[in-house]
Amino acid sequence: MKQIYDPEKHHRHSIRLKEYDYSRPGAYFVTACTHNRECLFGNIINDEMVLGEYGKIVEKVWCNLINHYQNIKLDKFVVMPNHMHGIVILMDVDDVGAGFKPAPTGLMKYYPLSEIVRAFKTFSSRHINELRKTPGISVWQRNYHEHIVRNENELNRIREYIITNPLRWQFDRENPEGVNVGVGLKPTLTGHTPTDHDKQWDDFEEAIFGKK
């Protein structure tokens, strides 16, 4: 059954910790969704994400962040039809020199996660709107979701979630025509009944993002 989009219910609320410094070194799981959950970036075909023109822009801008911010590394990421997931690693001062040309300490600037996500959304929106000739039109929701990765086990779990995300598009909470796995395990329109494996990811999403 098709879900009705509710902007108060379905947009990603930040669960930012008030006392936490989001410029601290560590791994962060980031999710950003399109305005009104519009499927702009491509389609899922045979359980694989096929990027359209706008999706390729998002992928390129994301990958290019490391050329603008010296204090980050990018881990696994995926661009979905109407959202993206990615892991951003903010590096410690002592780690930044590895793989980069030495830079004078006084010129090295470290950016918090919010600035990095802001730049990603701004640059990708600008390029997409230039291509579709719609200057100033919103591409992304105003908010985004960030999750502090606590340990190696959680990091690997999130990596698996990202890699396998296209396989679960029919159950994805951001899919406007998705199936709510957590309610009755109803069969999909294609006859696929959610399995225990599908349900475990529903539980994972609830733990990371909160209740649907």
Secondary structure, DSSP 4 states (H G I P E B T S, - for coil): -PPPP-HHHHS------TT--TTSSEEEEEEEEBGGG---SEEEETTEEEE-HHHHHHHHHHHGGGGT-TTEEEEEEEE-SSEEEEEEEEPPHHHHTTTS----GGG-----HHHHHHHHHHHHHHHHHHHHT-TT---B-S--EEEE--SHHHHHHHHHHHHTGGGGGGG-TT-TT---TTTTT---TTSPPP-HHHHHHHHHHHHHH---
